[in-house]
Amino acid sequence: MRNLLIGCAALFSVAQLCAASTCTSGTLASYLSLGSSGCTIGGETLYNFSILSGQTGATELSAASITITPSGGVYSPTLTFTTSQSASTNALLESFFTYDLSGASLVSSAITLSGSSETGDGGVTEIENFCAGGMFDSTGVGNCTGTAGSLLTLDGAQNSDYSGLGPVSFLNVTDDFTLSGGTIGSAAGGTFTNSFGAVPEPASIMFAGFGLALAAGAGLRRRRSFLQNATPVMKEQ
């Protein structure tokens, strides 16, 4: 009975760390299909990816044309978004989407923009709006029920931005990526990242370590018992 309880405790602790599948490389379309289950990077679950209504006159970038690469692990969960699409003169292409993060305490948010090119008055921008500890309304940028913040990048002028957070255990993020051809120019491609500084919850680490330690201890006791029973007993002559 004791071994059963120990095993259950260990399995429960490990399950807490492995409840959702690990995030893998895919497209924005594949992340949209994850729904409320989402996926994990380190101790963070990313979920509820959805497309929002963009600017009037903008053409929505296909979710299948944007690839996502997760990285960073426990302390710096990161999503890297890449597209090779381009906007010609008088064209405006936009990807406007939202998602949630929860789990480990988040202490910072940062964005970078790279790999874009422009001619004339064309431009590439990436804006991240975040609602720390709460949610935006259906617009993805208004009426934050927590603490609102915004990060901005403009290729060639400002290619990174950063903000400290709470810490908070929940974050609603909205990305607005645009390719503008301007009136006499063009804009092409780009890679932008959303990266977050995270601090694992002490309780999660403690319980996981406790469960694994119990399992290891039980295994050691079984091994000792086996060796004792297997040792031959010398009979007195």
N, C-alpha and C positions, 0 to 999 in steps of 0.2 A: 504493500500500500504506500509506504514511504517513497519507494522508487517511482511509483506512478505519479505521486504528487510532484516530485522533483521534475520528472519528465514534462508534466503539464506546464509547470512554471517556466521551464526553459523554452518550450514551444511557444508559449504565450508571449514571452519576451522577444523571441526572434520574430514572431509574426508581427509585432508592433513595428519592427524595422522593415518588414518585407510585405506590408499590406497591399501596396500598389506596385504595378510593374515599373521597372526602371525606364526612364525616358531614353529613347533611341532616335537616331537621325531619321528624318522624314520630311514631309512637306507641311505647310500650314494646313492644308486640307486634311492630312492624316491626324494632326493634332486637334482639329475641330471635331473629328470623329471620336475622340477619347471621352468627350462629355464630362460628366461630373466625377467619373472615376479618376481621370487624369493619369499622371505618371510622376515618378519621383526622381529628384536629383539630391543625393545625400539625404538629409532629414526633411527636405522640402517637397510638398506635393503641389504640382502645377496642374490646373484643371479649369473647366468651363471656358475653353477657348471659343470665341464667337466673333463673327464679322458684324461691324456696326455700319450705320449709314454715314457716308463720307461727305466731302464738300460738294456743294452744288456745282455741276459742270465737270466734275472729275470722273474719270473712268476707273472702275475698280480693277486693281491688279488681281489676276486669278490666284486663288489660294494654292493651286497646284504649281504655280511658277515661283513660289517662295520656299526655299529649303530651310530646314531648321536643324541645327546641330547642337545638342546639349553637351555641357562640360562643367568642370569646376568642382564637383563633389560637395562635401559636407559644408565647408566654410565659405564657398563662393559659387553657389549654383548660377549657371550662365546659359542663356540661349543665344545662339548666333543665327541670324536670319540673312539669307543671301538671295538676290535675284539678278538676272541678266537682262531684264526688260529695259526698254528705252522709250523716251518721250520725244517726239519731234516738235517742230515749231507749232505753237498754239495748242499743244496737247498737255493734259494734266492727268497723270496716273497716280493712283493712291491705294494704299493698303491700310485699312483702319480697323483694328481688331482689339479685343480685350481678353484678359484671362486673370485667374486668381492664383495666389500662392498662400499656403498655410503649412504650419508645422513648427520648424525651428524658429527661434527669435531672429527677426531680420533687423539689422542695424544700419544698412546702407543700400542705396540703389545707384547704379551708374549706367551710362550708355556711351557707345562709341559708334562712329560712322567712318567707313573706309571703302576704297575700291570703286568710287563713283567718278564720273567724268561729265563735264559740261562744256558747251560752246555758247557764245553769245551771251544772252541773258538767261540761259537755262540754269536750273538749280536742283539740288537734291537735299531734302531735309528729313530728319527723324525727330519726332517729339514723343516723349514718354510722359503721360500723366499718370500719377499714382494717388490712390486713396489709402492711407495707412490706417489700419484698424477699422475700416468701414468700406462702404460701397458707393460708387457713382450711380447716378440714375441711368435710364435707358440710353442716354446720349453718349455715355462712356466718359464724360468729362465734367458733368455738372452735379451740383448738390451732393458732394461727398459727405457721408455720414461720419467720417473719421477726420483725419488730417490730410489735406490735399497738398500736392506738390507737383512740379513740372520740370522736366529736363529737356534741353534743346540742343540739337546739332544741325549745322548748316555746312555742307561740304566746302572745304577751302577757307572757311571763316572760323568755325568752331566745330571740331570733330570729336569732342568728348564733353561730358557733363556728369556731375556727381551731386548726391545729396545724402546726408545722414538721416537715419530713421530712428524712431521711438526709444528702445526697440519695440517691435510689434510682432505678433504671431500670425497676422493676416494682412494681405496686401492685394488690392484690386489694381491691375495695371492696364492702361490703354495705350497702344502704340499707333502713331500716325506717321506713316512713311510716304513721302511724295516724290515723284519725278516730274519736274515742270520744264517744258520746252521753251517757255517764255514766248515772246513775240518775234524774236529773231534768232533763236538758239535751239539747243537740244540738251537732253540729259540722259545718262545711261547708267544702269546697274547700281550695285552697291551692296555692302555688307554692314549690317548694324547689329549690335549686341545689347542685350539686357542682362546685366550682372548684378548680383545681390550679395552683400556681406551677411553671413548668418552665424549664429551662435547656437549650437545644439542645446536642447533643454537638459539641464543636469539630471532631472528625474528619469528621462528616457535613457540616458546613458547608464545611470545607476541600475535601473531595472533590467536593462539588456545585459549588462555585465553580471548582475546577480544571477540571472537565469542561466547564462552560459557557464558561470562558475559552478552552479549546482549540478548542471549536466556533466561537467568535467569531473566533479567530485564523485558523482555516482559511478561514472565509468572507472575511476581509479579504485573505488571500493570493490566493484565487481571483479576487477583484475586481481586484486589482492586475495579475494576469496577464492578465485579460481586457482591461483598459485598455491595457496595453503592446502586446498583439497587435493591438488595434484602431487604434493610432496609425499614420497613414500614414508611410512612409519616403520622404524626399526623395532623388531620384536625382541624381547629379552630371551636369552638362551637359558 
